[in-house]
Amino acid sequence: MSQLLRRPFGAHGKVHEITPASAGWRYVGFSLHRLRQGETAAEATGATEVILVMVEGKAAISAAGQDWGVLGERMDVFEKSPPHCLYIPNGADWRATAETECVIAVCAAPGKGGHPARRIGPDGITLTERGKGANTRLYRRRLA
């Protein structure tokens, strides 16, 4: 587990990248982009499918040959609202240009194909509270 204790390798741009090999996992990966207003992050999904999660801030996103507009509403991860997310299939490209300072998580897994790109939330996602006091946390749950 200690191999997952990572410090960011930069202050902006791609600041984390956890690959299956570096984490000792079989196939999932994760990276984090911290963008200043006007900065851009772009990648090809290759053999993986990804979910972009707007952790904080707003960004104009184009992916899989489509303009998705500006995604993101919450400006702080501690706001009690679900994030905007975008599923992107394998074999596609994505590009995000920060409208405000933002943090974008990129969650990746091997792609099996056959699924179109689509928005996931915040509509249809409810937050469920777990724990009490200092241990209170919110989990997101997608409805139908």
CORGI-V521332 format. One record per backbone hydrogen bond with DSSP energy under -0.5 kcal/mol. CO is the residue of the C=O (numbers start at 1). NH is the residue of the N-H. E is the energy in kcal/mol with one decimal. If there is no record, write none. Layout:
co->(CO;CO)
nh->(NH;NH)
e->(E;E)
This chain:
co->(1;2;4;13;13;15;16;17;18;19;20;20;29;30;31;32;32;33;33;34;35;36;39;41;43;45;46;47;49;50;51;52;52;53;53;56;58;58;59;59;60;61;61;62;63;66;66;69;69;71;74;76;79;84;85;86;87;88;89;92;93;94;95;96;96;97;98;102;103;103;104;105;105;106;106;107;108;109;118;120;121;122;123;124;124;126;127;128;130;132;133;137;139;141)
nh->(4;5;6;15;34;9;32;19;30;23;24;25;108;18;106;15;16;35;104;13;102;39;98;96;94;48;91;111;109;88;107;54;86;55;105;103;99;100;61;71;97;68;69;95;66;63;68;61;71;59;57;79;81;54;120;52;118;50;92;45;64;43;62;41;98;60;38;35;55;56;33;53;107;31;108;51;29;49;87;85;85;125;121;126;143;141;129;139;137;135;136;130;128;126)
e->(-2.2;-1.5;-1.2;-0.6;-2.9;-2.2;-1.8;-0.6;-2.6;-1.9;-1.3;-1.8;-2.4;-3.9;-2.9;-2.7;-1.3;-0.6;-2.8;-3.2;-2.4;-2.5;-2.6;-3.1;-2.6;-2.2;-2.0;-2.9;-2.1;-3.1;-2.3;-0.5;-2.1;-1.5;-2.5;-2.3;-2.2;-1.7;-0.5;-2.9;-2.5;-2.7;-0.5;-2.6;-1.6;-2.6;-0.7;-2.7;-0.6;-2.1;-1.8;-2.0;-1.8;-2.8;-2.6;-2.7;-1.5;-2.5;-0.7;-3.6;-2.4;-1.8;-2.4;-2.5;-0.5;-2.8;-2.6;-2.5;-1.4;-1.5;-2.9;-2.7;-0.5;-1.9;-0.5;-2.1;-2.5;-3.0;-3.1;-1.1;-0.7;-1.8;-0.5;-0.5;-3.5;-2.6;-0.5;-2.5;-2.6;-2.0;-1.8;-2.8;-3.3;-2.8)
